[in-house]
Amino acid sequence: MSDIGPLDLALKEAFEIKKDRYKYENLGRRKTAMLIFFNNSLRTRLSTQKAAMNLGMNVIVLDVNQGAWKLETERGVIMDGDKSEHLLEAIPVMGSYCDIIGVRSFARFENRKDDYEEKILQQFIKYSGRPVFFMESATVHPLQAFADLITIEEYKRKERPKVVMTWAPHPRALPQAVPNSFAEWMRAADVDFVVTHPEGYELDPEFVGDAKVEYDQMKAFEGADFVYAKNWSCPGVTLPNQYGKVLDDYHKWMDWTVSSRQMSVTNDAFFLHCLPVRRNMIVTDDVIEAPTSLVIPEAANREISATVVLKRMLESL
């Protein structure tokens, strides 16, 4: 988040671009963005491609797991398995075909240290010879968090709104990237920020810092102006041996699903979620379909956040 600089200036630039998405369309002329996906994507892929085209860039999209050689990522291994190419050769080759690289690579949940050291992303930064931006990494999703902030700034009804990020149940173990980034950006923004989750799901202090943590979800929701729902697996902060795991059967926590019950104690709060969302797990139909649901405008703002970031990177080339 520190790379974006003062948030008021970043927001001003975002709203300028939103008024005229093609204002800087000559900036990327004869420049190429390569978007590399180790994991599935819908909003990130489409919004980042659109952002690059807004700036006049050529775009190359590579799905590493479809149509490319299987890549080895570990050093020192004897490559006698099904992986034909090493990332250390693939990365500089990719860099030779573009000017800016975007990478999407989720946490593997095999080793917390490796995930939180961002081993794959750091290799791209070190060996590609190109500026690199994260389209969601093992620990962060800054383009999403920036879009979330743009959305809150657009729809807030008072100068310093109360923003609550709530954990919600999910049948699978999900990364902490989105909640990490959302917490980091909200701490830097001028909002009253509260995090609520069951015990054991404490986020890394690097991201959540001194934000208020409330284990009583209903208490946390009281007077909220924005509710951001997201599931994440155990970050392994208070329970190191449970990193990347779902601590209990999700059925035990279904009362954490965001419903009219929780929303009734808010200040007619807006609902936010990064999408995709599992309905009636994370949020009930009536809440996500309510007039106060901002999930679609929020997703649309992904184009804006990506355009700002790519514009700044092009200006620094």
N, C-alpha and C positions, 0 to 999 in steps of 0.2 A: 504494500500500500504506500510505503514511503516514496516509491518511484513516481507517483502521480503528483507529488508536490501539494501545495495548499489546496484544500478541497473547494474553497469558494471559487478559486480560479478555474479549477477543473469543471465545476458545475456550470460556471458562466460559459465556458467553451462548449460544454455539452448542449446547452440550450441554444447557443449560437448555431451549432451544427444542426440541431433539430429543426430550426427555422429554414435552413438551406443545406441539405445533406450533400449537395454537389458544389459547395462554395470553393472547396479545395481540390476539385477533380483533376487539376493539372499537376498537383503535387506528386502523385504516384506514376506519372507518365513514364513508360519504359522501365518501371520497377516491378518486381515480382514478389508476391507473398506466397510462401509455401506453408500449407496447413497440414500438419502431421497428426494423425489420429491413431493412438494405440487402443482407444476405446470408442464405444458408440457415441453418437451425438446427433441432435436435431437442431436445437436453437443455436448452439455454439457454432456449428458448421455453417448454417445458413446466414446467421447474423454477421459472422466474421467475413465470409465471402462477400456479402453485400457491402459491408464497411469498406473492404479493400477496393471493390468496384466503385464505390462512391468517390474514392480518392484517385480513380483512374488507373489502379494497379491491375496487372495480370495476376491470376490466381492459379496455383497448382495445389490440388488436394490429394493427399496420399493416405489411404487406409492401410496401415502396416499389416493388419491381420487378413487383408483381402487383396490378393494380387501382387504382393511384394514377398520377397524371401523372408522366411522366419528369421528373426533377429536374436542373436545372443547378446545379453546385456552385461554379463559378469566377466570380469577379467580372470585370466589364468586357467580357464576351463579348457579341457580337451574337447573340441567340437566334433564329436563322433555321433551326435544325436540327430534330431530333425531340424536343427537350426543351421542354415547354410551361410549366413553372413553375420559378421560382428558389427555391433553398433559403432564401434570405433572407426570402421571403414565407411559404413553407411552415412554417418553424420557429415563428415567433410564432403562426401559426394553430393548429398542433399544441398549443403551450403553453396556448392559451386553453381547451382542452378537457380539461385534466388537472391534476394536482397534482405528479406526479413523472414524469420521462421516462427511460426506458432506451433506449440506442442500441447497435445492433450494426453496425459498419462496418469491414470488413477493409482491410488494406493493398492499395493498387492496384499497387504495384511500378513505377509510372511515374516517381516522383521520391522519392528517399529522404528528402530534407528535408521534403517535404510530408507524407509518411507519419509521420515521427517528430515532426513538429510537431502532429500530430493535427488537421488543418485542419477536417475535418467535425465532429468531436466538439467542438472549440473553438467552432464556430459555434452549436451547440446550447446550449452553456454561456452564450454571450454573448447570444443573441437569443431564447431560449425563455422567459425569465423564470421558469423552474422549476429545481428541483434535478435534476441529470443524473447517471445512473450508467452505467457501461460494461458492456455485455453482450458484450464483446470488441471491441476497437478495432484500429487499425492496429498498435499496439505492445504492448498489454497485454490480459490477460484475468483481472482480479482475482477475479471470482466463482469461476472455476475454481481458481485458486491457493489461495483460502481453503478451498474444499471439499477440495482435496488435503491441505492442512495438517490439517484436521479428521480426515481419514481416517488420516493418519500418526499423529496423536495417539491415535486410537482403537485402532490395531493395533500400536503399537510395543511391543517386548519389553524394551527397556532405556531408560534415561533419555535418553541422547543417541545416537540411531541414526545409522548412516551411510546417507546418501541420495545415490544416484547418478542424475543425469539424463543419459541417453544419446541422442545423435542416431541416427537409423535411416533407411534408404533409403526413398524414395518417388518415384513416377514424375512427380509434379508439383511445382511450386514452391509451398511453403506459407509463410505468414507466420511471424514470430518472436514473435507475441503470447503464446502459451502458454509457450514456454520462457523468454521475458523475465520474465513474471510469476512463474513457478515459481522461477526463480533469485532474484528479488527477495525473495519470501516466505521461501524456505529460508535465505537469508542472515540474515534477521531472526529466524528460529526457532532453537531450541536443538538443532541437528543438525550432524553432520559432513557437509558438502555438497561433492560433486565433480561436475564437468561433464566429459563426454567426447564428443568429436566429431573428425572429420577436420580437417586444417588448412584454413583458409579459411572455416570456419563459426563463427568467433569472434563471440560475442554482444556487443552494445553494453555498454561498461563501466558505463553508467548503471544497468544491471540486474544484470549478473554481478559487478560490483565486483571484490573481491579473492578471490572463490571460486576454489578449486583447479581448474585445467583440466588434464586428462590426455588426451593424444592416443592413448594405448594403451588401447583399450576393455577388454581383458581385465584389465589391471592396475587400471583404475578399478573394475571389478566386484568385486575381491577384498575379501571381508569385508562386502559391502554388505548392509544390512538392508531397504532399499527400492530398487527400480529403477524409474525413471520414464522411459519411452521416448517420444520425440517427434521427428518430422522437422521441420526448418526449412530454408528456402532461405538463400542467402548473405546475411548481414546487412550486407555492404559495409563492415565495419570495417577489415579488412586488405586487402580487394580492392574498393575503391570502385566500380569499373566493372562489378562483377559483382553488384551489389545485386539481390536478388529472383530470382536465377538458381540453377539446379541446376548445380553446377560440373562434374560428369562424368556420363556415362551411369550410371543407378542400378545397372545390372548389375555395375559395378565394385565396388560397396560392399555387395553382398548378404551378405558375412560380418559386417556390422554388425547384421543382423537379430537381434533378441533371441531366443535359442534356449536349449535345455538346456545347450549348450556354455558360454555365458556365465554362466548361472544356477548352474552347478555350482561356480563358485569363490566364490559369495556365501555369506552366512550364512543359507541357506535363505530368500532374500529374498522379500518381497512384491513383486508386479508391479503397476505403476500406468500408466494411460494415460487421457487426457482423453476419448477416443472422439469421432468414429468412428475405427476403426482398420482398416487394410488388413492382413488376416491374411497371414502368410508373406512380408510385406514389412517391416512394423514389428516384428512378433512372430510366432512360430510358434504353431500350434494348441495344441500341448501345454503351452506356457507360459501362454497366455491362458486355457486351460481348467483349469489346475492349481488345487488348493485354495488356493494362495497368491496367486492372481490377485484383485485387489481392484477391478477396473474397474467392477463393478456397484455395490458399496457406495459407491465414489468418486462415481459418477454420481448416486446417491441423495442424497449429501450436498450436491449442487448446490442442492437445495431449502432446505437448512439455511443455507448461506452466503448465499443470496439473501434469506431471511427475516430474518437478522440485519441485513443492510445496509438493507433496506427499513424495518425496524422503527426503526433509528436515524435514517433520513431522515424518517420520519413524526414521530418525537419532536422533530425540530428544526424542523418547520414552524411 
